[in-house]
Amino acid sequence: MARTPNETPRRQGFGDVLNREVAAGLHWDAVLVWFLRAMAIVWLVTGLGHWAILLGVFPGDAPFEGRPLAFQATITYFAVIDLVAAVGLWLTSTWGGVMWLLAVMSDLILAIFFPQIIGHSLLTIAALIVLVGAYFVISWLAARTAD
């Protein structure tokens, strides 16, 4: 079972290159899937929180019907879109990412231009911007290694 000198380096070299390419591609794909699933859990909890406000689950809160119409519309919108985005993110589908970006951008626009409706802190706004940036970077790296 003697190997020829030409045979061993060629197989190892080809295998090493192939393994590195596959590992690199799987790595960023896996990071993207984990990121999307983590965001799905966060947005599921957020959506359920909006439903809890809508249904009056939290004791001591003002009744939902007695709140301003802008607040009611906002909570209803996010109660639906956050859960839809969470399902799409968990499935790692393209429409899930689009719905999530729609939900985040809606949240950011309302928080920046209408702070009386959604009272987010600057830390929350910064965190949302960082999450969107991380999503784009991870998606770009995953697409780059897939090619």
C-alpha positions as CSV (number, residue, x, y, z in Angstrom):
1,M,0.0,0.0,0.0
2,A,2.6,2.5,-1.0
3,R,1.4,5.9,-2.1
4,T,3.0,7.7,-4.9
5,P,4.5,11.0,-4.0
6,N,2.3,12.9,-6.5
7,E,-0.9,11.4,-5.2
8,T,-0.8,12.4,-1.5
9,P,-0.3,16.1,-1.8
10,R,-2.9,16.5,-4.5
11,R,-5.6,14.7,-2.5
12,Q,-4.8,16.5,0.7
13,G,-4.5,19.9,-1.0
14,F,-7.8,19.5,-2.8
15,G,-9.5,18.1,0.3
16,D,-8.2,20.9,2.5
17,V,-9.4,23.6,0.1
18,L,-12.8,21.9,-0.2
19,N,-13.1,21.5,3.5
20,R,-12.2,25.1,4.2
21,E,-14.7,26.4,1.7
22,V,-17.5,24.2,3.0
23,A,-16.7,25.0,6.6
24,A,-16.6,28.7,5.9
25,G,-19.9,28.6,4.0
26,L,-21.6,26.6,6.7
27,H,-20.2,28.8,9.4
28,W,-21.8,32.1,8.3
29,D,-25.0,30.3,7.2
30,A,-25.2,28.8,10.7
31,V,-24.5,32.2,12.3
32,L,-27.3,33.7,10.2
33,V,-29.7,30.9,11.2
34,W,-28.9,31.3,14.9
35,F,-29.2,35.1,14.6
36,L,-32.6,34.8,12.9
37,R,-33.8,32.3,15.5
38,A,-32.7,34.5,18.4
39,M,-34.5,37.4,16.8
40,A,-37.6,35.2,16.3
41,I,-37.7,34.5,20.0
42,V,-37.3,38.1,21.0
43,W,-39.9,39.3,18.5
44,L,-42.3,36.5,19.7
45,V,-42.0,37.7,23.3
46,T,-42.5,41.3,22.1
47,G,-45.6,40.4,20.1
48,L,-47.0,38.5,23.0
49,G,-46.3,41.5,25.2
50,H,-48.3,43.7,22.7
51,W,-51.2,41.2,22.9
52,A,-51.0,41.3,26.7
53,I,-51.5,45.1,26.6
54,L,-54.3,44.7,24.0
55,L,-56.1,42.2,26.2
56,G,-55.5,44.0,29.5
57,V,-53.5,41.2,31.1
58,F,-51.2,43.5,33.2
59,P,-52.9,44.6,36.4
60,G,-53.0,48.3,37.1
61,D,-52.8,49.3,33.5
62,A,-55.4,51.6,32.0
63,P,-58.0,49.8,30.0
64,F,-57.0,49.5,26.3
65,E,-60.2,51.0,25.2
66,G,-59.6,54.1,27.2
67,R,-56.2,54.9,25.7
68,P,-55.6,57.3,22.9
69,L,-56.5,56.1,19.4
70,A,-52.9,56.4,18.1
71,F,-51.7,54.1,21.0
72,Q,-54.4,51.6,20.2
73,A,-53.5,51.5,16.5
74,T,-49.8,51.2,17.2
75,I,-50.2,48.3,19.7
76,T,-52.6,46.5,17.3
77,Y,-50.2,46.9,14.4
78,F,-47.2,45.6,16.4
79,A,-49.3,42.8,18.0
80,V,-49.8,41.4,14.5
81,I,-46.6,42.3,12.7
82,D,-44.2,41.2,15.5
83,L,-45.7,37.7,15.6
84,V,-45.8,37.4,11.8
85,A,-42.1,38.5,11.7
86,A,-41.2,36.0,14.5
87,V,-42.7,33.1,12.5
88,G,-40.9,34.1,9.3
89,L,-37.6,34.6,11.2
90,W,-37.9,31.2,12.8
91,L,-38.5,29.6,9.4
92,T,-35.5,31.5,8.1
93,S,-37.5,32.6,5.1
94,T,-36.9,35.7,3.0
95,W,-40.3,37.1,3.8
96,G,-39.5,36.7,7.5
97,G,-36.5,39.0,7.2
98,V,-38.5,41.5,5.2
99,M,-41.3,41.5,7.8
100,W,-38.8,41.8,10.6
101,L,-37.1,44.8,8.9
102,L,-40.6,46.3,8.3
103,A,-41.4,45.9,12.0
104,V,-38.1,47.3,13.2
105,M,-38.1,50.2,10.8
106,S,-41.7,51.0,11.8
107,D,-40.7,50.9,15.4
108,L,-37.7,53.2,14.8
109,I,-39.7,55.7,12.8
110,L,-42.4,55.9,15.5
111,A,-39.8,56.1,18.3
112,I,-37.9,58.9,16.6
113,F,-40.7,61.0,15.1
114,F,-43.5,60.2,17.5
115,P,-42.0,59.6,20.9
116,Q,-45.3,60.3,22.7
117,I,-46.8,57.1,21.2
118,I,-43.8,54.8,21.7
119,G,-41.5,55.8,24.5
120,H,-38.2,54.1,23.7
121,S,-35.0,55.1,25.3
122,L,-31.9,56.0,23.2
123,L,-30.4,52.7,24.3
124,T,-33.4,50.8,22.8
125,I,-33.2,52.8,19.5
126,A,-29.4,52.2,19.3
127,A,-29.9,48.5,20.0
128,L,-32.5,48.2,17.2
129,I,-30.1,50.0,14.8
130,V,-27.2,47.6,15.8
131,L,-29.5,44.6,15.3
132,V,-30.4,45.7,11.8
133,G,-26.7,46.4,11.0
134,A,-25.7,43.0,12.3
135,Y,-28.4,41.3,10.2
136,F,-27.1,43.0,7.0
137,V,-23.5,42.2,7.8
138,I,-24.2,38.5,8.7
139,S,-26.4,38.1,5.6
140,W,-23.7,39.6,3.4
141,L,-21.0,37.3,4.8
142,A,-23.3,34.3,4.4
143,A,-24.1,35.2,0.8
144,R,-20.4,35.9,0.1
145,T,-19.2,32.5,1.4
146,A,-22.0,30.7,-0.5
147,D,-20.8,31.9,-3.9
